[in-house]
Amino acid sequence: MPSLPDMSSPYMVTDDQAAAYARDGHILLRGVASASEAAASRDVITAAVERHNSEDRPLADRDTYGKAFLQTMNLWLVDEGVKEYVLARRFAGIAADLMGVDRVRLYHDQALYKEAGGGLTPWHQDQYYWPLGTSNTITMWMPLVDVSVDMGVMTFASGSHADGFVGQLPISDESETKLRTYVEAKGFSLSTPVDMAAGDATFHAGWALHSAPGNNSDRDREVMTIIFYADGVSTTEPTNENQWNDLRTWFPGLEPGDLAATDINPVVFAR
């Protein structure tokens, strides 16, 4: 198994960038991984996706969620190369700096490969799925290949994270309609999608409303994501079946109210 480059060196987050993240609930950071680091990571992660993704239906036979991307989760537990990437101190350090905390834990990873011709990713809130008693949650979204706007770069509703939970709306046609209407009614400023190089990354808060158009190119949009949360928080009583599933899957053996810490939620950064 090839080893990845060492990605423990810090990425310096400026005070202005941390303030922008706190205000908007999202930020784009350039060059989080170098071109060579991103290329090596892509080799490892794409090979793992090919081994472990089980979706083989044609796009036309899938629902809106299934058309949005090929989703392969917790690859770090089944592939040593992916484990090096997911546990890289640099990524977790950025998460800690942006959230303004001293220690962060891993929630889980997920590869999100939007196929050529793949559909839109409806408006949604990630934290709808998470039984976590904190708003200090964050997702890193990193393209492993150069991604142009027509491949499905995300749009964020700036400041929407401050509203917290909006509704029981999993990613679906319903969430697209209702949350798009909500975003328009609230008058949130929308981020402008821009081309991203392999190794650039966006970071967004768990309650930040976001969406992505379909992939109108002839190339797959290959993206790896890692979800982090502040250490020391507890699980919450799930409010929907998706949160029950997350509690069982990502916090095995825990009950609502327990400290959100298991063997598969290691501390990945501590000052």
RALINGI-V43639 format. One record per residue. N is the residue number from 1. RES is the residue in one small letter. PHI is phi as a letter, one per 20 degrees, with the letter a starting at -180 (NA if undefined). OMEGA is omega in whole degrees, -180 to 180 (999 if undefined). NEAR is the number of other ideal C-beta (glycine too) atoms within 8 Angstrom. Layout:
{{N & RES & PHI & OMEGA & NEAR} {N & RES & PHI & OMEGA & NEAR}}
This chain:
{{1 & m & NA & -179 & 5} {2 & p & f & 180 & 7} {3 & s & e & 178 & 5} {4 & l & e & 172 & 12} {5 & p & g & 178 & 7} {6 & d & f & 180 & 5} {7 & m & d & 177 & 13} {8 & s & e & -178 & 6} {9 & s & f & -175 & 6} {10 & p & f & 169 & 6} {11 & y & d & -173 & 9} {12 & m & e & 175 & 4} {13 & v & e & -178 & 9} {14 & t & e & 176 & 6} {15 & d & f & 180 & 5} {16 & d & f & 179 & 6} {17 & q & f & 178 & 11} {18 & a & f & 179 & 12} {19 & a & f & 178 & 8} {20 & a & f & 177 & 9} {21 & y & f & -180 & 13} {22 & a & f & -179 & 8} {23 & r & f & -171 & 8} {24 & d & e & -176 & 11} {25 & g & n & 179 & 14} {26 & h & a & 176 & 15} {27 & i & a & 172 & 11} {28 & l & d & 176 & 9} {29 & l & d & -179 & 13} {30 & r & e & 172 & 6} {31 & g & m & 176 & 8} {32 & v & f & 169 & 13} {33 & a & d & 177 & 12} {34 & s & f & 179 & 8} {35 & a & g & -179 & 8} {36 & s & f & 177 & 7} {37 & e & f & 180 & 12} {38 & a & f & -180 & 15} {39 & a & f & 178 & 9} {40 & a & f & 179 & 11} {41 & s & f & 179 & 13} {42 & r & f & 180 & 12} {43 & d & g & -176 & 9} {44 & v & f & -174 & 15} {45 & i & f & 180 & 16} {46 & t & f & 177 & 10} {47 & a & f & 179 & 9} {48 & a & f & 177 & 15} {49 & v & f & -179 & 13} {50 & e & f & 180 & 7} {51 & r & f & -167 & 7} {52 & h & d & 177 & 10} {53 & n & f & -175 & 10} {54 & s & d & -178 & 4} {55 & e & f & 179 & 7} {56 & d & c & 178 & 3} {57 & r & f & 172 & 7} {58 & p & f & 180 & 5} {59 & l & g & -175 & 10} {60 & a & f & -177 & 4} {61 & d & e & -177 & 5} {62 & r & d & 174 & 10} {63 & d & e & -176 & 5} {64 & t & g & 179 & 12} {65 & y & f & -178 & 9} {66 & g & f & 179 & 8} {67 & k & f & -173 & 10} {68 & a & f & -178 & 13} {69 & f & a & 165 & 11} {70 & l & e & -174 & 11} {71 & q & d & 180 & 7} {72 & t & c & -168 & 11} {73 & m & d & 176 & 8} {74 & n & l & 177 & 9} {75 & l & f & -179 & 15} {76 & w & f & -179 & 12} {77 & l & e & -176 & 6} {78 & v & c & -177 & 8} {79 & d & b & -176 & 12} {80 & e & f & 178 & 6} {81 & g & f & 178 & 14} {82 & v & f & 178 & 14} {83 & k & g & 178 & 10} {84 & e & g & -180 & 12} {85 & y & f & -173 & 14} {86 & v & f & -178 & 12} {87 & l & e & -179 & 11} {88 & a & g & -176 & 10} {89 & r & f & -178 & 11} {90 & r & g & -176 & 13} {91 & f & f & -180 & 14} {92 & a & f & 178 & 14} {93 & g & f & 176 & 11} {94 & i & f & 179 & 15} {95 & a & g & 179 & 14} {96 & a & f & -179 & 15} {97 & d & f & -178 & 9} {98 & l & f & 180 & 14} {99 & m & e & -180 & 11} {100 & g & m & 179 & 7} {101 & v & c & -176 & 9} {102 & d & e & -176 & 6} {103 & r & b & 176 & 12} {104 & v & c & 176 & 15} {105 & r & d & 174 & 14} {106 & l & e & 170 & 16} {107 & y & e & 170 & 11} {108 & h & a & 174 & 9} {109 & d & d & 170 & 14} {110 & q & b & 172 & 11} {111 & a & e & -180 & 17} {112 & l & c & -178 & 11} {113 & y & d & 178 & 13} {114 & k & e & -175 & 16} {115 & e & f & 173 & 11} {116 & a & g & -176 & 8} {117 & g & n & 180 & 7} {118 & g & f & -173 & 13} {119 & g & e & 180 & 8} {120 & l & f & 168 & 11} {121 & t & e & -175 & 13} {122 & p & f & 174 & 13} {123 & w & g & 180 & 10} {124 & h & a & 171 & 14} {125 & q & d & 180 & 12} {126 & d & g & -170 & 13} {127 & q & f & 169 & 11} {128 & y & g & -175 & 13} {129 & y & e & -165 & 8} {130 & w & d & 177 & 13} {131 & p & e & -176 & 12} {132 & l & c & -177 & 13} {133 & g & e & 178 & 7} {134 & t & b & 170 & 8} {135 & s & e & 177 & 9} {136 & n & e & 176 & 9} {137 & t & c & -175 & 17} {138 & i & b & 177 & 14} {139 & t & d & 169 & 12} {140 & m & e & -178 & 15} {141 & w & c & -173 & 12} {142 & m & c & 171 & 13} {143 & p & f & 177 & 16} {144 & l & e & 174 & 12} {145 & v & c & 174 & 10} {146 & d & f & -174 & 8} {147 & v & c & 175 & 13} {148 & s & e & -176 & 8} {149 & v & g & -177 & 7} {150 & d & f & 177 & 7} {151 & m & e & 176 & 12} {152 & g & o & 176 & 15} {153 & v & f & -173 & 12} {154 & m & f & 171 & 13} {155 & t & d & 179 & 12} {156 & f & d & 172 & 15} {157 & a & e & -172 & 13} {158 & s & f & 180 & 12} {159 & g & n & -176 & 10} {160 & s & f & 180 & 15} {161 & h & f & -178 & 14} {162 & a & f & 179 & 7} {163 & d & f & -178 & 8} {164 & g & m & -177 & 7} {165 & f & g & -179 & 8} {166 & v & d & -179 & 11} {167 & g & r & 179 & 6} {168 & q & f & -172 & 6} {169 & l & c & 172 & 12} {170 & p & f & 179 & 11} {171 & i & g & -172 & 9} {172 & s & a & 173 & 10} {173 & d & f & 180 & 7} {174 & e & f & 180 & 7} {175 & s & f & 178 & 13} {176 & e & g & -177 & 13} {177 & t & f & -173 & 8} {178 & k & f & -178 & 10} {179 & l & f & 173 & 17} {180 & r & f & 178 & 10} {181 & t & f & 180 & 8} {182 & y & f & -180 & 10} {183 & v & f & -180 & 13} {184 & e & f & -178 & 7} {185 & a & f & -180 & 6} {186 & k & f & 179 & 9} {187 & g & m & 177 & 5} {188 & f & f & 172 & 10} {189 & s & f & -179 & 7} {190 & l & e & 175 & 9} {191 & s & f & 179 & 10} {192 & t & e & 179 & 5} {193 & p & f & 179 & 8} {194 & v & c & 175 & 7} {195 & d & f & 179 & 8} {196 & m & c & 176 & 11} {197 & a & e & 173 & 12} {198 & a & g & -178 & 14} {199 & g & n & 167 & 13} {200 & d & f & 179 & 13} {201 & a & b & 166 & 14} {202 & t & d & 173 & 13} {203 & f & c & 180 & 14} {204 & h & b & -179 & 16} {205 & a & f & -177 & 11} {206 & g & f & 180 & 16} {207 & w & e & -179 & 17} {208 & a & f & 177 & 14} {209 & l & f & -179 & 16} {210 & h & b & -180 & 12} {211 & s & b & 175 & 14} {212 & a & b & 176 & 11} {213 & p & f & 177 & 10} {214 & g & f & 178 & 10} {215 & n & e & -176 & 15} {216 & n & e & 179 & 8} {217 & s & e & 177 & 9} {218 & d & d & -180 & 3} {219 & r & c & 177 & 8} {220 & d & f & 172 & 9} {221 & r & e & -174 & 16} {222 & e & e & -175 & 12} {223 & v & c & 173 & 14} {224 & m & d & 179 & 13} {225 & t & c & 174 & 12} {226 & i & c & 180 & 10} {227 & i & d & 179 & 16} {228 & f & c & 173 & 16} {229 & y & b & -178 & 16} {230 & a & f & 177 & 12} {231 & d & f & 174 & 12} {232 & g & n & -179 & 5} {233 & v & e & -178 & 11} {234 & s & d & 170 & 8} {235 & t & f & -180 & 14} {236 & t & d & 174 & 11} {237 & e & f & -179 & 6} {238 & p & g & 180 & 11} {239 & t & d & 177 & 6} {240 & n & b & -176 & 9} {241 & e & f & 178 & 6} {242 & n & f & 177 & 9} {243 & q & f & 174 & 14} {244 & w & f & 179 & 10} {245 & n & f & 178 & 8} {246 & d & f & 179 & 13} {247 & l & f & -179 & 13} {248 & r & f & -173 & 7} {249 & t & e & -172 & 7} {250 & w & e & 176 & 9} {251 & f & c & -174 & 14} {252 & p & g & 178 & 8} {253 & g & n & -179 & 4} {254 & l & e & 174 & 10} {255 & e & d & 176 & 5} {256 & p & g & -179 & 9} {257 & g & n & 177 & 7} {258 & d & f & 173 & 9} {259 & l & g & -176 & 8} {260 & a & f & -177 & 13} {261 & a & b & 174 & 6} {262 & t & c & 180 & 8} {263 & d & f & 180 & 4} {264 & i & e & 172 & 10} {265 & n & c & -175 & 11} {266 & p & f & 169 & 8} {267 & v & f & -177 & 8} {268 & v & d & 173 & 11} {269 & f & b & 173 & 11} {270 & a & b & -179 & 6} {271 & r & f & 999 & 5}}
